[in-house]
């Protein structure tokens, strides 16, 4: 607890102290150490690039029986983590140096740094050359990705893109039974038609566009894998480009420096925003739960993994219910579906349990990020009755990828509404709990006979 006190005192003394009028320079050999360290970092990254195809080849030859998918996510995350922390660190170092005085970029002996030009702080010229392509290259990919997504979102509600939504709900409305009187008199369709007033037509078209654009927005989360891959590839590509091309990224090193400083500043602002606003705190908590689900090795700077306690607790509850003769219906929404799948996958005999998941990110997020754990083998181990519900407008969850498991629900549920009342609302990711059609399917699944589970008391427990 007392460690921050001397840190603040030293930082204050450095900040307000009068800087020297001469540049004392770096320690002998420090330039060589800095260059060799950076070269080793880059070499390790490229070594992983060469190692990944070798691993895939060995697995295809049968050395290890596992899924034959290209597991690029661990490599992408490793590259981004390694290079982004260096980009932020170097940018912050340069920003602090410039805030304390004029920086002299050393490119040889100290005598050539131009001490008579008023330079006060010596830094290696390599820092100035490396920082721009560590920040501007992924920043350009991020800007391009957001621009493409924005164009796609706008285009989803224009022209013929809405025809599929209109046709889908028109067919569903024709198949729905008419409501009993007197509600049949007040029932109105939310679809546009020729006999509506101009104001009503604008309202119905806005409803159709909102559905089409919500479906397009739901594709944003799975597409983040392409963003992360593009950012990692852009850093590696710029690193091997000719010097004349790399000079384009060094044209404005000030922008690169402040962009690097902005990254940790934005993180602190996000935490403060979540602390001050309950709604924002809920979303920060959701991100926190997703990040800290895995063991501590994946998030060494965060609190301990809660799954190490939540999953065994859930398994003990399941075993107790089964040993008591009760039928187990396990329901999980969003991150809860991940906990439920992890608990059942590690049970010796998960049969006899009915698993219900909705809004599940198992495939949309975890399947790409952790392919060694979330793959087809995991789904095969869950030998129980499983139903996974999803909406096409869900921006987090989605289908699992098994025909006998996935149940796609319409969102909105219908195009009919009562005249004078709001249009049928979108449920997206949080509206499953009030979906009557889903709960009717769950009731039928819970009432259906299932194969009896082997008593966990008769089997040794690990």
C-alpha positions in Angstrom: 0.0 0.0 0.0 2.9 2.4 0.7 4.5 1.7 -2.7 2.5 4.4 -4.6 3.7 7.1 -2.2 7.4 7.1 -3.2 6.3 6.6 -6.9 4.3 9.8 -6.8 7.0 11.7 -5.1 9.6 10.6 -7.6 7.3 11.4 -10.5 6.6 14.9 -9.1 10.3 15.6 -8.7 11.1 14.6 -12.2 8.2 16.5 -13.7 8.8 19.8 -11.9 12.6 19.7 -11.7 14.7 21.9 -14.0 16.2 19.7 -16.7 19.9 19.8 -17.4 21.3 21.9 -20.3 23.3 19.1 -21.7 22.5 15.6 -22.8 24.4 13.0 -20.6 23.6 10.3 -23.1 22.8 6.6 -22.6 24.9 4.0 -20.9 27.6 2.4 -23.1 26.2 -0.4 -25.2 22.5 0.5 -24.4 21.8 1.2 -28.0 22.9 -2.2 -29.0 20.8 -3.8 -26.2 17.7 -1.9 -27.3 18.1 -2.9 -31.0 18.8 -6.6 -30.2 15.8 -6.7 -27.8 13.4 -5.3 -30.4 14.9 -7.7 -33.0 14.3 -10.6 -30.7 10.7 -9.6 -30.2 10.0 -9.3 -33.9 11.9 -12.6 -34.5 9.7 -14.5 -32.0 6.6 -13.1 -33.7 7.7 -14.3 -37.1 8.8 -17.6 -35.7 5.2 -18.2 -34.7 4.1 -17.3 -38.2 6.4 -20.1 -39.5 5.5 -22.5 -36.7 1.7 -22.5 -37.2 1.7 -24.2 -40.6 4.1 -26.8 -39.3 1.7 -27.6 -36.4 -1.2 -27.9 -38.8 0.8 -30.2 -41.1 1.8 -32.5 -38.1 -1.8 -32.7 -37.0 -3.0 -33.6 -40.5 -0.5 -36.4 -40.6 -2.2 -37.9 -37.5 0.3 -37.1 -34.8 -2.5 -35.7 -32.8 -6.2 -36.5 -33.3 -8.1 -33.3 -33.2 -10.1 -31.0 -35.4 -8.4 -30.0 -38.6 -9.4 -26.4 -38.6 -6.9 -23.5 -38.9 -6.5 -22.3 -35.4 -5.4 -18.8 -36.2 -7.0 -17.0 -33.2 -4.3 -17.9 -30.6 -1.6 -16.6 -33.0 -3.5 -13.4 -33.8 -4.2 -12.7 -30.1 -0.5 -13.3 -29.3 0.7 -11.0 -32.0 -1.6 -8.2 -31.1 -0.9 -8.5 -27.4 2.9 -8.6 -27.9 3.1 -5.7 -30.4 0.3 -3.5 -28.9 2.0 -3.5 -25.5 5.2 -2.5 -27.2 3.5 0.2 -29.2 1.7 1.6 -26.2 4.9 1.5 -24.1 7.1 3.1 -26.7 4.5 5.8 -27.5 4.1 6.6 -23.8 7.8 6.8 -23.3 8.2 9.3 -26.2 5.2 11.3 -25.0 6.7 11.6 -21.5 10.1 12.6 -22.9 8.6 15.3 -25.0 6.6 16.6 -22.1 9.8 17.0 -20.0 11.8 18.8 -22.7 13.2 18.7 -26.2 14.1 15.2 -27.5 17.3 14.5 -29.3 17.1 11.4 -31.5 20.4 9.5 -31.3 21.6 7.8 -34.5 25.2 7.2 -33.7 27.7 8.7 -31.2 26.4 11.3 -28.8 28.6 14.0 -30.3 26.5 13.9 -33.5 23.2 14.4 -31.7 23.4 18.2 -31.9 23.7 19.1 -28.3 24.2 22.8 -29.2 20.7 22.8 -30.7 19.0 22.8 -27.3 18.5 19.1 -27.1 18.0 17.9 -23.5 16.7 14.3 -23.6 18.4 11.6 -25.6 16.3 8.8 -27.2 17.2 6.2 -29.8 16.1 7.0 -33.3 14.8 3.4 -33.6 11.9 4.3 -31.2 10.8 7.0 -33.5 10.9 4.7 -36.5 9.1 1.7 -34.9 6.3 3.4 -33.1 4.3 4.7 -36.1 3.9 1.3 -37.8 3.0 -0.3 -34.5 0.1 2.2 -34.1 -0.9 3.7 -37.4 -1.1 0.4 -39.3 -3.6 -1.3 -37.0 -5.4 2.1 -36.6 -5.9 2.3 -40.4 -7.3 -1.2 -40.4 -9.7 -0.3 -37.6 -10.9 2.8 -39.4 -11.4 0.9 -42.6 -13.3 -1.9 -40.8 -15.6 0.6 -39.0 -16.2 2.4 -42.3 -17.1 -0.9 -44.1 -19.4 -1.9 -41.3 -21.2 1.5 -41.3 -21.7 1.3 -45.1 -23.1 -2.2 -44.8 -25.4 -1.2 -42.0 -26.8 1.7 -44.0 -27.2 -0.3 -47.2 -29.1 -3.1 -45.3 -32.1 -0.8 -45.0 -32.1 0.4 -48.6 -33.4 -0.9 -51.9 -34.1 -4.6 -52.3 -32.3 -5.5 -49.1 -35.7 -5.2 -47.2 -37.5 -7.5 -49.6 -36.5 -10.6 -47.7 -37.8 -9.2 -44.4 -41.2 -8.2 -46.0 -41.5 -11.6 -47.7 -40.7 -13.5 -44.5 -43.2 -11.7 -42.3 -45.9 -11.7 -45.0 -45.7 -15.5 -45.2 -45.7 -15.8 -41.5 -48.7 -13.5 -41.1 -50.6 -15.6 -43.6 -50.0 -18.7 -41.6 -51.0 -17.3 -38.3 -54.5 -17.8 -37.1 -56.7 -14.8 -36.7 -57.1 -13.5 -33.2 -60.6 -13.9 -31.6 -63.0 -10.9 -31.4 -62.8 -8.1 -30.6 -59.0 -8.1 -31.1 -59.4 -8.9 -34.8 -60.9 -5.5 -35.3 -57.9 -3.7 -33.9 -55.2 -5.9 -35.3 -52.9 -4.1 -37.9 -50.0 -5.3 -39.9 -46.6 -3.6 -39.5 -45.7 -4.3 -43.1 -46.0 -1.4 -45.7 -49.0 -1.5 -48.1 -50.6 0.8 -50.6 -53.7 1.6 -48.6 -51.9 3.3 -45.8 -51.5 7.0 -45.2 -48.1 8.6 -45.9 -47.3 8.8 -42.2 -48.2 5.1 -41.6 -46.2 4.1 -44.6 -43.1 5.8 -43.2 -43.7 4.1 -39.9 -44.0 0.7 -41.4 -41.0 1.2 -43.6 -38.9 2.3 -40.6 -40.0 -0.9 -38.8 -38.8 -3.1 -41.8 -35.5 -1.2 -42.1 -34.9 -1.6 -38.3 -35.2 -5.4 -38.7 -32.9 -5.5 -41.7 -30.3 -3.3 -40.0 -30.5 -5.2 -36.7 -29.7 -8.4 -38.6 -26.8 -6.7 -40.2 -25.6 -5.3 -36.9 -25.7 -8.8 -35.4 -23.0 -9.9 -37.9 -20.7 -7.2 -36.5 -19.5 -9.3 -33.5 -18.5 -12.4 -35.5 -16.8 -10.1 -38.0 -14.4 -8.8 -35.3 -12.3 -11.9 -36.0 -11.5 -10.4 -39.4 -10.6 -7.1 -37.8 -8.2 -8.6 -35.3 -6.6 -10.7 -38.0 -6.3 -7.7 -40.3 -4.6 -5.7 -37.5 -2.1 -8.4 -36.8 -1.3 -9.0 -40.4 -1.0 -5.2 -41.1 1.7 -4.9 -38.4 3.7 -7.8 -39.9 3.3 -6.7 -43.5 4.5 -3.1 -42.7 7.5 -4.6 -40.9 8.7 -6.3 -44.0 7.9 -3.6 -46.5 10.6 -1.5 -48.2 11.9 1.6 -46.3 10.3 3.9 -48.8 6.8 2.5 -48.0 7.5 2.5 -44.3 8.3 6.2 -44.5 4.6 6.8 -45.2 3.8 5.6 -41.7 6.5 7.8 -40.2 5.3 11.0 -41.9 3.5 12.0 -38.8 5.1 10.5 -35.8 3.3 12.9 -33.4 0.0 11.3 -34.4 1.4 7.8 -33.8 2.7 8.8 -30.3 -0.6 10.3 -29.2 -2.6 7.4 -30.6 -0.5 5.1 -28.5 -1.1 7.2 -25.4 -4.8 7.3 -26.2 -5.2 3.5 -25.8 -4.6 3.2 -22.0 -6.3 6.6 -21.5 -9.4 5.3 -23.2 -9.3 2.2 -21.0 -9.2 4.3 -17.8 -12.0 6.5 -19.2 -14.1 3.4 -19.9 -13.6 2.1 -16.3 -14.6 5.5 -14.9 -17.6 5.7 -17.1 -18.7 2.3 -15.9 -18.2 3.2 -12.3 -20.4 6.4 -12.6 -23.3 4.9 -14.6 -25.1 1.7 -13.6 -26.1 0.9 -17.2 -22.5 1.2 -18.4 -21.3 -0.7 -15.4 -23.5 -3.6 -16.5 -21.8 -3.8 -19.9 -18.4 -3.5 -18.4 -19.3 -6.3 -16.1 -20.4 -8.4 -19.1 -17.0 -7.9 -20.8 -15.3 -8.6 -17.5 -17.1 -11.9 -17.1 -16.2 -13.0 -20.6 -12.6 -12.1 -20.1 -12.1 -13.7 -16.7 -13.9 -17.0 -17.5 -10.6 -18.6 -18.6 -7.8 -19.6 -16.2 -5.5 -16.9 -14.8 -2.9 -17.5 -17.6 -5.2 -15.7 -20.0 -5.7 -12.6 -17.9 -2.8 -12.3 -15.4 -3.7 -8.7 -14.5 -7.3 -9.5 -13.6 -8.9 -11.2 -10.5 -8.8 -15.0 -10.4 -10.9 -17.0 -12.8 -14.4 -17.4 -11.4 -15.1 -20.5 -13.6 -12.7 -22.5 -11.4 -15.3 -22.2 -8.6 -18.6 -21.7 -10.6 -18.2 -24.8 -12.8 -17.6 -27.3 -9.9 -20.4 -25.7 -7.9 -22.8 -26.2 -10.8 -21.6 -29.8 -11.3 -22.2 -30.6 -7.6 -25.7 -29.2 -7.9 -26.4 -31.4 -10.9 -25.1 -34.5 -9.2 -27.1 -33.8 -6.1 -30.3 -33.4 -8.1 -29.7 -36.5 -10.1 -28.9 -38.6 -7.0 -32.1 -37.3 -5.4 -34.1 -38.7 -8.3 -35.0 -35.3 -9.8 -34.8 -34.5 -13.5 -32.3 -31.8 -14.3 -33.2 -29.0 -16.7 -30.1 -26.7 -17.1 -30.9 -23.3 -18.6 -28.2 -20.8 -19.6 -28.4 -17.4 -21.2 -25.4 -15.8 -22.9 -22.3 -16.4 -20.6 -24.4 -18.8 -18.6 -24.6 -21.1 -21.6 -20.8 -21.3 -21.6 -20.8 -22.2 -17.9 -23.5 -24.8 -18.5 -21.6 -26.4 -21.4 -18.3 -26.4 -19.5 -20.0 -28.1 -16.5 -21.7 -30.8 -18.6 -18.7 -31.5 -20.8 -16.7 -32.5 -17.7 -19.4 -34.7 -16.2 -18.7 -38.4 -16.5 -22.3 -39.1 -17.6 -24.2 -36.1 -18.7 -27.1 -38.1 -20.2 -30.5 -37.6 -18.5 -29.9 -33.8 -18.4 -31.8 -31.4 -20.6 -29.7 -28.4 -21.6 -31.4 -25.2 -22.8 -29.2 -22.4 -24.1 -30.2 -19.1 -25.7 -28.1 -16.1 -26.8 -25.1 -18.4 -26.6 -21.7 -17.0 -27.7 -20.2 -20.5 -27.8 -19.8 -20.5 -31.5 -19.9 -16.8 -32.4 -17.2 -15.7 -29.9 -15.5 -18.6 -28.1 -15.4 -21.0 -31.1 -13.0 -18.7 -32.9 -11.1 -17.4 -29.9 -10.5 -20.7 -28.3 -10.7 -23.4 -31.0 -8.8 -26.0 -29.0 -11.6 -26.0 -26.4 -14.7 -25.0 -28.2 -15.0 -27.3 -31.3 -17.1 -30.1 -32.6 -15.5 -32.5 -30.1 -17.1 -30.4 -27.3 -20.5 -30.7 -28.8 -20.1 -34.5 -29.2 -19.2 -34.8 -25.5 -22.5 -33.2 -24.4 -24.5 -36.4 -24.8 -27.7 -34.9 -23.6 -30.9 -33.4 -25.0 -29.8 -29.9 -26.1 -31.8 -27.1 -27.6 -30.1 -23.8 -28.5 -32.4 -20.8 -29.3 -31.2 -17.8 -31.2 -32.4 -14.7 -33.1 -30.9 -13.4 -36.3 -30.8 -10.0 -34.5 -28.8 -11.2 -31.6 -25.5 -9.3 -31.6 -23.7 -11.7 -29.2 -25.3 -15.2 -29.4 -26.1 -17.3 -32.3 -26.5 -20.9 -33.6 -24.3 -23.7 -32.4 -24.0 -25.3 -35.9 -25.9 -28.6 -35.2 -29.2 -29.2 -37.0 -30.7 -31.1 -34.1 -29.7 -28.5 -31.6 -30.4 -25.1 -33.2 -33.8 -23.5 -33.1 -34.0 -20.2 -34.9 -36.7 -17.9 -33.5 -38.3 -15.0 -35.4 -37.5 -11.5 -34.1 -39.9 -9.7 -33.8 -42.2 -12.7 -33.2 -44.9 -11.3 -35.5 -45.8 -8.4 -37.8 -49.2 -7.9 -36.2 -49.8 -5.3 -33.6 -52.7 -3.4 -32.0 -53.6 -0.2 -33.9 -52.3 2.9 -32.1 -49.7 1.0 -30.1 -46.0 0.7 -30.8 -44.8 -1.6 -33.6 -43.7 -5.1 -32.5 -40.4 -4.6 -30.7 -37.0 -6.3 -31.4 -35.8 -8.7 -28.7 -32.1 -8.9 -29.9 -30.0 -10.4 -27.1 -31.9 -9.7 -23.9 -35.5 -10.5 -25.0 -35.4 -14.3 -24.8 -36.9 -14.3 -21.3 -40.2 -12.9 -22.5 -40.5 -15.1 -25.6 -43.5 -17.3 -25.1 -42.8 -19.4 -28.1 -39.4 -20.3 -26.7 -40.7 -21.3 -23.3 -43.4 -23.5 -24.9 -40.7 -25.4 -26.7 -38.7 -25.7 -23.4 -41.8 -27.0 -21.6 -42.2 -29.7 -24.2 -38.5 -30.6 -24.1 -38.7 -30.8 -20.3 -41.8 -33.1 -20.3 -40.4 -35.4 -23.0 -39.0 -38.7 -21.7 -35.2 -39.0 -21.6 -32.8 -41.8 -21.1 -32.1 -42.4 -17.4 -28.8 -41.1 -16.1 -26.3 -43.3 -14.4 -26.3 -42.5 -10.7 -23.2 -40.4 -9.9 -23.0 -42.1 -6.5 -22.1 -45.4 -8.1 -19.3 -43.9 -10.1 -16.0 -42.6 -8.7 -15.8 -38.8 -8.8 -12.8 -37.0 -10.0 
